[in-house]
């Protein structure tokens, strides 16, 4: 059974997932760990959160939400969604996004993200719409 909860990368080892992501050509997970360590993004600002997915206490995925650094403070940014190979297509990514966005409208009436070509359909099924804006490919109005 998969469980979901807010996490701190100070307490949760995501290196196995970062290694897998790197092998798959996704350097953003390593970048997330580096940004956490440097303090550049610790998902600790108003409305921010980092949600982990766990199976038997083993991390299998995560998704973050923070203020979008490319626009004003009323816009959130969904970041660093990753699910390990063994748990894809099981609804884990959808659940992580739902957990990350739960209650986010209080802080961010609008959420933006940058989707890869392979993930665009996924985000569009979740209600994100393609946009023509700098530093983002999709957005969703929460209120």
Secondary structure, 3 states (H helix, E strand, C coil): CEEEEECCCCCCCCHHHHHHHHHCCCCHHHHHHHHHHHCCCCCCCCCCEEEEEEECCEEEEEEEEEECCCCCCCEEEEEEEEECHHHCCCCHHHHHHHHHHCCHHHCCCEEEECCCCCCHHHHHHCCCEEEEECCEEEEEECC
